[in-house]
Amino acid sequence: MNPFLTQLIIQTSMKNKKANGGDKEDYSSYQLAKGHRELMITLKRYVKDALLITAGIFSASFGFKGFLLTNHFIDGGATGISLLISALTKIPLYLLIICVNIPFIILAYKVMGRQFAIKTMLAITGLSLCIATISFPNITNDNLLVAVFGGFFLGAGIGLAVRGGAVIDGTEVLAIFLSRKFGTTIGDIIIVINVFIFSGAAYFLSIEVALYSMITYLSASKTLDFIVEGIEEYIGVTIVSSHSKEIREMIINTMGRGVTVYSGKRGYGKRGETTDVDIIYTVITRLELNKLNTEIEKIEPHAFVVMNSVKDTKGGMIKKRPLNH
């Protein structure tokens, strides 16, 4: 963006704050620079979100029109409901996607906030327009290929939209709302919803279509998990050892990863005696787990190590390439 235009936007924003009763003093160059930085970060995030949501819309549309629609296969969630109604009534899918998701958009506004609801509304509207206006070729009529790859492109589309901060299938919003209200897990609620959808498909269409549709759902859900959680699976490792210094140096120098060190106490014996100890925490990929365990065993075979899954990470040294030794 042009620096002059950026500064003009910042100053105009600050003048508006003054007009609304804010500080009447002139802003310093530091405050203007800080405002410029915050504005650029916000703009970059919005551009990235828009690109991800747009890619998600085209991927889901291709899954619909290139695979699922011509073979009357359905998916789970709100998209599955839309596909089922379209197969039974011949109502255009692009209209059903909007109508079925309207209650979920309203619920998203109450549960997730206005910004999420607006982005979701725009994403669903974009998906509907894409299905209505853009032609995609029918790729194959093989039922198994349709189920697998239709679910793949649909799941990729939903996952990319989630990465962009929106959803094109509102079922998960309902699942979040019900889980908070009844204390159940989101996964359990989604399973219950999909049981009703696939039962309807078996009754109104055929058992064979319902079975293939389950394959579609499994393919879509696995692709969605892959897109949302990332290519690599991260593991958070907590290490309690009397050789914490050596282990810390090993993680930094040999593994090429960053560490966080906590000061703590460890207890042992029948009388609960405690000693001071440095507790080490680091995040690695699953592929590096075996190497870390081997290196720890070289230093102290009886070190106490706790490992748990981490969905994703940001910053630090986890994204960097490990050192080669």
Secondary structure, DSSP 8 states (H G I E B T S, - for coil): --HHHHHHHHHHHHHHHHHTT---S---HHHHHHHHHHHHHHHHHHHHHHHHHHHHHHHHHHHIIIIIHHHT---SHHHHHHHHHHHHH---HHHHHHHHHHHHHHHHHHHT-HHHHHHHHHHHHHHHHHHHH---------HHHHHHHHHHHHHHHHHHHHHTT--S-THHHHHHHHHHHH---HHHHHHHHHHHHHHHHHHHT-HHHHHHHHHHHHHHHHHHHHHHH-SS-EEEEEEE-TTHHHHHHHIIIII----EEEEEEEEETTTTEEEEEEEEEEEEEGGGHHHHHHHHHHH-TT-EEEEEEES---STTTTS-----
